[in-house]
Structure formats: structure tokens, C-alpha cells
Amino acid sequence: MADEDKDQKTEEPTGKRLADARQKGQVVTSREVATAVLMFAAMALFWLQGSNLWLSLQEKMMFLLSGQIQGDLTQPGMIVLLRELLIAMLVDLAPFFGVFVVMAVLSALIQHGWLFTFEPIQPKLSKLNPIQGVKRLFSMRSVVEAIKSVFKIIIVGIAVYLGVKNNTEQIMGLADTTIAEMLSTLVSDSFAVMWRVTVAFILMAIFDFIYQKYEHIKGMRMTKQEVKDEMKQMEGDPLLKGRIRQIQRELAQSRMMQEVPKADVVITNPTHYAIALRYTPGEMSAPMLIAKGKGHIALRIREIAEENNIPRVENPPLARTLYRDVEVEQAIPPQLFKAVAEVLAYVYNLRGRSEQMAQRVLHRNAVHRETA
């Protein structure tokens, strides 16, 4: 039954499906990425500060073994001395540990961003199911993990083999060198080997992350019915529908406010309502309402009108009627032509146009509508 459901999951996961899985801690995670990041940090840190760390630890060990120790050399005294030496060494290593912690957090951020949830560690009875445990043991993921483990061993083996092969003569000559030269050579060769291993692990981490992401998306796939059910659920969500309506209102208001500077006049209540009208004789059959509002929207319309030197006319009855009966981007109905003509005539007089022009154009349009 489970295999049948898996075969039916042919649809790519939706954003909501991925977001819900993320809340449960189900995200793309590759342990190889964390390993590669830590290895690179360790190698870079030892390359930059390894010599200083080695000198510091060397001084402490030489002091311990040089016979210059003062004080009680009984068992309690030696315990105190070793404890102080250990604390001093931990202080030297503290920056390294700090960098490792930061890089471990960074590796998680690189893969899936900031995520804090207790869901994965909550006790679940399904995790104790022996049948599911056996399935996980012989699953494709387990096979891939086994292949990766073998591949890691091969990488380390090849790196060590090449390191020894390329430095055979140098290694054979270590018997004739001092202990310090021997240690220096071994550290240098080991460092070169580890850099090769680190580069190989970084490449493997890249491929593993791609594979893990593919497996994650594959595991999140949905059936066609699940997609339909999710869409119905989202459409029926009151909060989501309310948010969508709010966004639609905001977009409509934004577009409306952009039209206000094109208005010929703004009719006000004077404070509760504001109606912006535009009329271009010869191009428009009737004046058009391009913006309207009450309360704070009306205030904003008046402010934009003032900023653009658009005349404002106080006519409370007309403002209320236009707000109630006419929608945005709708022409003025014939029964309001006379009242609007008086307002436009007043505005035209302010702008140097004749009152007869406004009355004549509006009357002609009214007659044309009646005969039509």
C-alpha cells in the first residue's frame, strides 16, 4: 500500500508542503558538508596558526620535562601542576575550538538557513517500530551511506599512498636526521596528505548535497489529490483570504493614488470624502471618476491634490453621491451631469476656460446618450 502511494506521488512539492516539513525539521542536510567544512577550517587554521600553537605547546612540555619545576613534587603537587598545564594548553586550543563551533553552525546555515525546532528529537512510537527499522537498514539511503563510507576509506588510502610514494627517498633518509628534523618532515608530509584528503572530501560533499537535495524533494512529492486538497485548504483559510483581500486593496489604492495627479478637480465633503474627477473634451464622452475615498484615504487624496495644484471644490451632497453611486474608473452617470458641469465650469474659469464650453460639451454628451 505504501509503495502504491509512493508511485502516485508524481507532483512536485508545493511551497506550503516544504514549509511545513521545515517546521518539523525535515530539511536538506548532508553530513559530508559539515565534515568538509570542519576539515577545511582545521587545515586553514593549522596552516595559519599551527606553528605558533606548536611552539606554545612545546614550551610547556619542555618546562615540564626540563627539571626546572619549583615546589612540591609529591603526588598532590604533581596533580596541581598537571592541572595548571592542562588549563594552559586548553587556553591555547580555545580559539581553535571556537572556530570549529562557528564553522559547524555555518555549515548548517549554508545548507538550510537558520532553523530551531525540537520536533526531530521528540519521542515517537513510530521510531520504535522494528519493521520500519529493518526497512531503513536495507533502504537505498543505507546503501548510499555504505558506498560513501567505502569511498572515504579509498580516498584516505590513495592520499596516504601518493604521499608515501612521492616522498619515499625523503622518508628513507629520516634515519640520518635529528628528531626535530624528523618531526618537521613528518608534519609537513602529513599536512600535504591531509590537504589532498580535504579537497577530495569537499568535492564529495558537493555531490552528496546535490544527492540529498534530490532525495529530499523526491520524499516531499505529493499526489494529485494532495495538491488539490492543499489548494482547497488554502482557499478556505480565513486568515489567508483576508490577507489576499488586504493586498488587493493596497494594490488598488496604490494605483488609484497614482491617478490623482491627472485629475482636473477634487470634490470634497469637505473632510470626510474626496472625489477626484478627470475630463478631457474630445477624448472622453463624460467626466470620469479616477479616485475616491473617505477618512484617511480622502485625506491622502487632498494632500496629493494640493501637491499637484489641483483645484478643490467643497460640495458635500455631490461628494457623497459620487462616492456612493460611482466606482473608480467609471464615467459620471447622466443624472449627475448638471452638478458636475457646474463644478467643472468653476474650475475652467479658474484655468481660463469658459463656462459655456463646459456646459456645451456636457449638454451635447447628455443629448447624445439620450438619443442613443
N, C-alpha and C positions, 0 to 999 in steps of 0.2 A: 504494500500500500504506500509505504514511504517512497519507494522507487518510482511508483506511478506519479505521485505528487511532484517528485523531482523532475521527471520527464516533462511535466506540464508547465514547469516554471521557465517559460521562454521569454518573458518580458524583462527588460532592464529595470533595476530598482528605481523607484521614484525618490525625489529628494526627501520626502517625509519618511520613507522606509529607511533610508540611510541615516537620517537624523535620529529616528527612534532607536536604531541599532547603536548609534554613537552614545546615546544616553545610557545604554546598557553596557557600555564598554566594549562593544563589538566594532573595532576599528582595524585598519591595516597596520599590522605590527610584524616586523622582521627582527628576530634576534640577531641575525647576521649584521644588520645595520648597526645595532648597538655595539656588537663586538668589534666591527671595523672602526667605528668612531673612537672607541676607547683605545684600540691598538694604535691608531694614528696619533691620538693625543699623547699616549705614553711615549711613543717613539719621538715625536716632535719635542716633548718636554725633556726627555733624557738627552736629546741631541743639543738642546739649548742650555740646559742646566745640569746635565749629568756629571760633568767634570767637577762643578762646584759641590754637588752632593757627595761625590766620591771623595773629594778632599776633606770635606767636613766629617764624614764618617770615618775616614782614615785617621784623622787627628784624634778622634775619640778612642778608636781602637788602640792606637799607638800609646796614648796616655794610659789606657787600662793595662797594657802589656809591658810598659817601659819600666815599671818598678818605681815610678815617681809618686805613687799614691801615698798620701799622708793620712794618718788616723788609724782607727781600729780596723784590723784585718780579720777579725773573728767572723763567724758566720753571720751574726746580725749586721755587723758593719759592712760586709760584702753585699748583703741583700740591699742595704740602703744605697750603696754605691752603684750597684747594677740597676736599681730602680731609677736613680738620677740619670744614669747613662741612657737607659731606655727612653725616659722622658725627653732627653735632649735629642735623641735620634728621631723620635716621633715629631718633635718640633720641626726638624729638618724636612721630614717627609710630609708634614701637614699641607704645604702648598700643592704637592702632587696629588694628595687625596682630594683636596678641594677642587682641583681641576678635573679629576676623574668624575666627581659628583656632578659638576656643571656639565660635562660632556655627556654623561648618562641622561641628564634631563634634556639636553639639546638634541640627542638622538631621538628621544620620544617626540619632541616638538617638530622635528624635521618630518617625521612620519605621519603624525595625525594631529598636530597642534596641541593646544592646551586642553587637557581632559582630566576631570577629577570626579570619580564616581566610585561608590562602594559596591555597585551591582555585581561585578565579577567575583568578589570574594564572599558574597552572601551564600550561606549553606543552602543547597538544593538537593532534594532526594533523587532527582534525575541523574545527578553526578555519581550516585552510588549504584546505579543500575549496572550489573555485571555484563549484561548482553551488550549494552551500549559501549562499555569499556572494551570488550573484545572487538567490536566493530571499529572503534578508534585505533586499536592496536594494529589491525590489519588494513587500515584505510590507506588511500593514496597519499594522504598527508604524511603518514608514518613512513611510507616507502621513500618519499621525497626527503624527509628528515634523515633517514638512514643513508641515503645517497650523499647528502651534504656532509654527514659525519665522515664517511669514507673519503670524500673529496678533500676535506680538511687535512686528514692524515696524509693523503698523497701530496698535497701542497707543501706541507711541512717537510715531508721526506725528500721531495725534489729540491726544495730550497737548501736543506742541510747537505744533500749530496753535491749540489753545484758549488756550495760554499767550500766544502772539503776538497772537491776536485780541482777548483781553481786556485786553491792555496796549499796544495799538497807539499810543495817544496818548503814553503814558509813554515808549515806546521811541523815538518820533519826536522827543521833546524831549531825548533824551540828548546831542544835539549841542551844546546850550547849557549843559551841566553840566560840572563838573570831572571829572578822571579818577577820583578817589576816589568821587564820587557815581555815576559811570557804572558802576564795578566793583561798588559796593554794590547798585545796581539790578539789574544782570545776575545777580549771585549770588542775590539774593532771588527773582527771577523763575525762574531755573533751579531753585532749590530747590523752589519750588511745583510746577513741572512734574515734577520727579523724584518728589515725593510722590504725585502722581497716577499716575505710572508704577508706583511701588511698590505702591500699593493694587491696581491692576489686576493686577500680577504675583502678588500674594498670592491674589487670587480665582482666577486661572488655576492657581496651584499647588494650591489645594484641589481643584479639578475634576480636575487631572491626577493627583493622588494617588489619588483615587477610581477613576479610569480604570486606573491602574497596578495597583491592588489587584485590580480586576476581572480584568484580563489575567493577573495572577499566579495567581489562584485558577483561572481558566479553563485556564491552561497546566499546572496541577498536577492537573487532573481525572484520574480513573482509570477503567479499565474494570471491569465487574463481576468479571471473573476476577482482576484485580489486587487488588481488595478481598478476595476470598476467599483468595488466596494469602498476602496480608499477615496475615490473621486466623489462618491455619494456622501461619504462621511465628511469630507472637507466642504462640500457644498452645503451640507446641513449644519455645519458648525456655526452657531450664532455669533461667536466671537470673530471667526474668520469672515463671515458675511458682513458683520458690522465694520470690520477693518477695511474690507474691499469697498464698501459704500463710502467710508470716510475718505479713502484715497481717491475715489472717483469724484467726490465733492470738491476735494482740494484741487484736483487737476482742472475741473470745470471752472472753479473760481479763479484759478491762475490764468486760464485762457481768457476768461471774461475780463479780468483786470487789465490784460494786455490790450483789450479793445477800447478801454475808456479814453485814452488819449486821442482816439479818432472821432470822438463824439462831437456834435455841434452844440449840444446843450445838456445840462444835468438838471432834472426836475426833482425838487426836494420837498420834504414834509413839514418843517424844514430839517428835523434832526433824525426822525425815526426811519424815513425811507429816502432812497436816492435812485433815480431812474436816468440812465444815460441813453440819449437818442442821437441817431445819425441820419441825415437826409442829404442825398446828392441829386438835385434836379436833373432830369435827363437820363440818369442811370438807374434810379430806383423808382418804382411805382408808388411807393409810400414810405414814410419815415420808418426806420427800423429800431427796435429796442435792442441795444447791444450789451447792456449791463443793468442789473438791478440788485437791490439788496436792502436789508434793514439791519438795524443795530450796528455792530462793529463793521459789517461789510459796507453799509451805507456810509459810515464814517470814512472808510478807506476810499470809496468812490469819490467822495467830496474832496479828499486830500489830493488824489490823482488829478481831479479836475482843476483844482487850484494850482497845482504844479505845472499844468499844461495850459493855463489861462483859458479854460473852457467856461463859458458863462453858466451861472447857476440861477435858476428861477424857482422861487418858492410858490408852489401850488399844491397844497395838501390834498384836496379832493382828487385832482388828476394824478398825483403821485400814487395815491392808494389804489386808484382804479387801474392804472397801468401795472402796478405790482401784482394786483390780484388777477387781472384778465389776460395779460400779455406775457408770453415766455421770452426768454433770451433768444436773439436772432430771429424773432418773429416780427412781421410787419404790423403797423398800427391798424386796428380794425376801422372801417369807415365811420362808425358811430363816434369815434374819438377824433376824427379829422379836424373838426372845427376847433376843439380845445387845443389840440396840438398845433394847429395853424397859428393861433394867437400867440403861443409860446415862441414858435419859430419866427413869426413876424417881429416880435420883440427882439429876438436875437439877431435877426437880419438887419434891423435898424441899428443895433449896436455895431454891427460889422459893415454898415454902409449899404446894405441891400434894401430894396423897397418892400413895404408891407404888401403892396399889390402883387408883387412877384410870388410871395409865399401863398397868399390866398388863391391866386390864379392857378398855380401848379397843383395845389391840393384839391381845389374845386374840380379841375379837369380830371384828376385821378379818380375822384369820387364819382363823377358822372360816368366815366369810362367803366368803373366797376359795376354801377347800377345797370347800365345798358348791356353789359356782358352777361 
